[in-house]
Amino acid sequence: MREARQRSYLAYCGPRRGEACGHLARQKPPKSKAGNRDLTLDADTTAVLTAYHARRNTQRLKAGPAWPGTGLFFVRPD
């Protein structure tokens, strides 16, 4: 149950990956092709992220051109 709460926190509160791990977030391209990684997610995490994605798309449509087009998965209006 504790793991489910932690996953929900990460999915619903929207901390950056680095923030969730205690690091500052930076956006840089990988230094090499080996820097790209695939991540396997369990079914619960996938369901939470899919639901978040649907809600975010609804918010994006309501916001129209005011939506911050960052290209990031977790987006907040501020």
C-alpha positions in Angstrom: 0.0 0.0 0.0 2.9 2.4 0.8 4.3 2.0 -2.7 0.9 2.8 -4.2 0.8 6.0 -2.2 4.3 6.9 -3.3 3.5 6.3 -7.0 0.3 8.3 -6.6 2.3 11.2 -5.1 4.7 11.1 -8.0 1.9 11.0 -10.6 -0.5 13.5 -9.1 1.7 16.0 -7.5 4.0 16.3 -10.5 7.4 16.7 -9.0 10.2 16.5 -11.6 12.1 13.2 -11.5 15.1 14.9 -10.1 13.0 16.6 -7.4 11.4 13.3 -6.4 14.9 11.9 -6.0 16.3 15.1 -4.3 18.2 16.4 -7.3 17.8 19.5 -9.4 16.2 18.9 -12.7 18.1 19.7 -15.9 17.1 19.1 -19.5 20.1 18.1 -21.6 20.4 15.6 -24.4 22.2 12.4 -23.6 25.9 12.4 -24.4 25.5 9.2 -26.4 22.9 6.7 -27.7 23.8 4.7 -24.6 22.4 7.5 -22.5 18.8 6.8 -23.7 17.1 4.3 -21.4 13.8 2.4 -21.6 11.8 2.3 -18.4 9.4 -0.6 -17.6 6.4 0.5 -15.5 4.0 -1.8 -13.6 0.3 -1.8 -14.4 -0.7 0.4 -11.5 1.7 3.2 -12.4 0.7 3.0 -16.1 -3.0 3.3 -15.1 -2.2 6.4 -12.9 -0.1 8.0 -15.6 -2.7 7.3 -18.3 -5.5 8.8 -16.2 -3.3 11.9 -15.5 -2.6 12.2 -19.3 -6.4 12.2 -20.0 -7.0 14.9 -17.4 -4.1 17.0 -18.7 -5.5 16.8 -22.2 -8.9 18.0 -21.0 -7.2 20.9 -19.2 -5.1 21.7 -22.3 -8.2 21.9 -24.5 -9.9 24.2 -22.0 -6.8 26.4 -21.8 -6.5 26.8 -25.5 -3.6 29.0 -26.6 -2.8 29.9 -23.0 -1.5 26.3 -22.4 2.2 26.2 -21.7 3.5 24.2 -24.6 6.6 22.9 -22.9 6.6 19.4 -24.4 6.9 18.0 -20.9 4.6 15.3 -19.4 4.0 17.1 -16.1 2.8 20.6 -16.7 1.5 23.1 -14.2 -0.1 26.5 -15.0 2.6 28.4 -13.0 
